[in-house]
Amino acid sequence: MTAAAQWRPMRADDVDGVVAVAASAFPDHFERRDCFAERFALFAQGCFVLAEGDAVKGYLIAYPWPLGAIPPLNSLLGALPEARDTWYLHDLALHPDMRGQGHARPIVERLASEARAQGAVRIALVSVNDSVPFWQGLGFEPLAGDATLARKLESYGAASRYMVRAL
Ligand SMILES: CC(C)(COP(=O)(O)OP(=O)(O)OC[C@H]1O[C@@H](n2cnc3c(N)ncnc32)[C@H](O)[C@@H]1OP(=O)(O)O)[C@@H](O)C(=O)NCCC(=O)NCCS
């Protein structure tokens, strides 16, 4: 019998499992293992996994990042900004077996509570994989961007959108 899947804070030994889920969820947006490890090292309080026993079946990674500034894909951040008013939800991904079972909403709400408690006023993200309606259901709205924002979105694909949820 396997344990029911539950969200919990990410641990250092989860990184390989996270990388495996990311590879299946974002085949067009490869990111190196050290990018995931670095985000965890910089901001563990924004990193969660959906664990089923010892297996990682999903993850969420978020960290403070300036509004309208999109981190380039597959790149190390170096350091986080001092301003913590905007948290950037870098990835939310579930193993295909785990989708459609209500696992996404609770972790997004948990992140929103954590961010609010730590003084953030909004969460931003880049929607890919045609996920705009999904994110709208979770309180995010597309932010009409300028040419600079549009250029930054290019590496995420033509259908990507920058979205924001006020907390
Ligand atoms: C996006 C993803 C995390 C959603 O997971 P999920 O298991 O389908 O989500 P849930 O079952 O928890 O659904 C959460 C809510 O969103 C709704 N929803 C799910 N997909 C939707 C869609 N395409 N359009 C509109 N609403 C959607 C659900 O109906 C549910 O609403 P409810 O809470 O009112 O019932 C999952 O499909 C995934 O890992 N995809 C690959 C990675 C990815 O694309 N991540 C997001 C890109 S930025």
The ligand as a Gaussian input file, in Angstrom:
#p B3LYP/6-31G(d) Opt

LIG

0 1
 C       -1.140000      22.699000     -14.152000
 C       -1.275000      21.524000     -13.203000
 C       -0.386000      21.741000     -12.003000
 C       -2.736000      21.491000     -12.727000
 O       -2.912000      20.395000     -11.896000
 P       -4.344000      19.732000     -11.684000
 O       -4.158000      18.506000     -10.874000
 O       -5.051000      19.623000     -12.966000
 O       -5.071000      20.816000     -10.845000
 P       -6.266000      20.609000      -9.833000
 O       -6.969000      19.319000     -10.099000
 O       -5.792000      20.841000      -8.438000
 O       -7.200000      21.787000     -10.304000
 C       -7.195000      23.045000      -9.663000
 C       -8.345000      23.833000     -10.227000
 O       -8.024000      24.266000     -11.564000
 C       -9.037000      23.843000     -12.458000
 N       -8.379000      23.553000     -13.734000
 C       -7.480000      22.575000     -13.982000
 N       -7.081000      22.664000     -15.266000
 C       -7.750000      23.703000     -15.816000
 C       -7.801000      24.303000     -17.097000
 N       -7.042000      23.853000     -18.101000
 N       -8.627000      25.345000     -17.301000
 C       -9.383000      25.843000     -16.301000
 N       -9.386000      25.325000     -15.065000
 C       -8.585000      24.272000     -14.834000
 C       -9.659000      22.644000     -11.807000
 O      -10.977000      22.441000     -12.275000
 C       -9.612000      23.026000     -10.343000
 O      -10.681000      23.890000     -10.017000
 P      -11.486000      23.685000      -8.630000
 O      -10.442000      23.725000      -7.525000
 O      -12.411000      24.837000      -8.609000
 O      -12.126000      22.344000      -8.753000
 C       -0.951000      20.180000     -13.889000
 O       -1.774000      20.007000     -14.992000
 C        0.502000      20.085000     -14.353000
 O        1.393000      19.710000     -13.591000
 N        0.759000      20.434000     -15.633000
 C        2.126000      20.408000     -16.180000
 C        2.935000      21.576000     -15.661000
 C        2.275000      22.896000     -15.965000
 O        1.793000      23.126000     -17.069000
 N        2.298000      23.807000     -14.947000
 C        1.708000      25.113000     -15.064000
 C        2.378000      25.905000     -16.113000
 S        2.943000      27.475000     -15.563000

